[in-house]
């Protein structure tokens, strides 16, 4: 019984650590915007334990371990890299998805 409690506490601490590691505060994001220090990446694909990311400005490709990224991302997700942390940007992802869909529609019409 004591081991179960210890394991539960350890899991919760790991979850909290990952959340802190992966989430930027709004203050960090606002400062990064002012300094033009936000890098944006799109998730191109997954290869084993890595995600292949493409820099949206420079088209540079890089591989990042999945455990360094927010959970539940998928191909096409837009990530922002600020202060050593990746965060998922739902608004940018929706915009990119809409733009791609509009281009596809133009091709078929």
Secondary structure as UniProt FT lines:
FT   HELIX           2..22
FT   HELIX           26..34
FT   TURN            35..36
FT   STRAND          39..47
FT   TURN            48..49
FT   STRAND          50..55
FT   TURN            56..58
FT   STRAND          61..65
FT   HELIX           66..68
FT   TURN            71..72
FT   TURN            75..76
FT   STRAND          78..82
FT   TURN            83..84
FT   STRAND          85..88
FT   HELIX           90..108
//
